[in-house]
């Protein structure tokens, strides 16, 4: 039995939309941070038949099935039993699919001694969830096109610029429209989709430069702008995609007030109602205390930048 752990990543420059064709390729490049405060733990073992349990419940998942079928064909693998758990809400806008597929591929690699490089694990993870390609890596990561292939890489190690993250959880339930469904709806119905794709290229370059220079102000501006453009794109889709709730808006206002008072912090929000406050080093405690009192916030979670997906315990049990 191999056990892997992975952390979700938070995109600072978002991607929203897929290319047509196979490979689950994103339409736009992205920049993210891997967050240590949330964890997916996945155990894989060879079995008589394929099975999947998510948070203790037997599940069928077409994306998991498709990914494992492809790996089974490529590496001649036997059936497997998968047990995976998140210590945070699943399917609620906290990137559980990113950490989930990164942990799954890493556990399969460990259980069957495939010897995959991080880049190869990233490419396999992307097939299940494009953002999972980034959770293979720690710290700051990118997912971008180079020489015709989409590859995730570590942009900056976690210790080189140890930002902190405070997550304001405003809902525990799964979001009403999945990211995959929402992306396709925006691609096919929003009049702003082409402009979104074009503008993200410039945002990507700006964010990469800000990370390289440790320029918190520049990163704040481009990250919040990317976030708001994403949700404008969602709102312009038909039917409109509205993932926020009242507590989301209150938390945004709270972060803005903190920044106006001098705290180096900015917000970002993915396809869900949860607000992620990214803070300069040493600011997480104060931001968490204020966000915890923001109306409608159920709880807050704190974390620094995390490591990439990895085997948690290299002891193997063979039946």
Order of alpha helices (4+ residues) and beta strands (2+ residues): beta-beta-beta-beta-beta-beta-alpha-beta-alpha-alpha-alpha-beta-beta-beta-alpha-alpha-alpha-alpha-beta-beta-alpha-beta-beta
